[in-house]
Amino acid sequence: MEHCRVAVLGSGSWATALAKIILHNEQEINWFMRRQEAIDEFLHTGKNPDYLYQVPFDVSRIHFSADINEVIMNSDVLVVAIPSPYVKQVTKKIKRSMRRKILVSAVKGMIPDENITITDYLHIRFDVPEDQLAVIAGPCHAEEIALEHLSYLTIGSSNPENAKMVAELLSTPYVHTVTSSDVNGLEYSSVMKNIYAIAAGLCHSLRYGDNFQAVLISNAVQEIQRFVAANSSMPINIDASGYLGDVLVTSYSKFSRNRQFGQMMGMGYSVKAAQMEMQMIAEGYYGTRCIHEANKSLHVELPIVEAMYNILYKHMSPTLVIQELTKKLK
């Protein structure tokens, strides 16, 4: 990585956590943040004014820019950490070729309306070869990175050398990394686990106990396995931390915004009210619709996904939908 110039695209908590990790291994990074006023305050305080404010940065090692094309021009490896609803909006401003860049998706979502994964979108939109694409997966909350709690990441790429390079870039004493060639499986699992975290939070608010939660998540893992199998010929090791571990932490952690969103839905909040109060993106809301739409042609049995779709998009009663769901779980 000595001669690679690395950039982070995004300004949220996960982008901030990734910047902290990368700066452990790189002397300097480029960092695209959309709002110039946020950059100005960051430079003044040495901290992201909006996310993970407890994390101090040496801003002399960071080249900030609100111009995404400037950042792309000056970087070889681009770590994309933009919430999925905004990926198209932000990247449509890109005028420079990205064919020779290594693009790493840290987005645990899909492109709304198109219902495709982030790497598929980057491949199609920017004509980036598939072996120059990678994904970051695994149980790794930004808040725990800020606290330097031991965490594990899985780096997926069809190119083993690129997977290894990105894994080394993200490896620190408190972040262990492994590599995988299962890009599609990791991406779909990363999207779906957010849906199940919303379900877990919702069921918690509806006073379903730990016994039911265990059954819910067991069935959720089976849904992921069925859906990934329908989309890929590559065998999936669902027990690995990049899949099962991520499902567990997102469903149960106090740091999980998707679980929090589900809890609010279970307490009677509308989708809009929950989103406004959280002031953060719950990727599972958008992922629910994407997986539902993508599954129309596949017809995979996904009762939990369909239950959440009925609640979030058809505005059906959470109490009645979950009652019906309990009859389908095993």
JOTAFEN-V442767 format. One record per run of one state. SS is the DSSP state (H for helix, E for strand, - for the rest). FROM is the first residue (numbers start at 1). LEN is the number of residues. If there is no record, write none. Layout:
BEGIN
ss={SS	SS}
from={FROM	FROM}
len={LEN	LEN}
END
This chain:
BEGIN
ss={-	E	-	H	-	E	-	H	-	H	E	-	H	-	E	-	H	-	E	-	E	-	E	H	-	H	E	-	H	-	E	-	H	-	E	-	E	-	H	-	H	-	H	-	H	-	H	-	H	-	H	-	H	-}
from={1	6	10	13	26	29	33	36	46	59	62	66	68	74	77	81	84	92	102	106	110	112	116	118	127	130	133	138	142	147	151	157	160	170	172	173	175	181	183	206	210	232	241	253	257	267	271	279	283	295	303	313	318	327}
len={5	4	3	13	3	4	3	10	13	3	4	2	6	3	4	3	8	10	4	4	2	4	2	9	3	3	5	4	5	4	6	3	10	2	1	2	6	2	23	4	22	9	12	4	10	4	8	4	12	8	10	5	9	4}
END
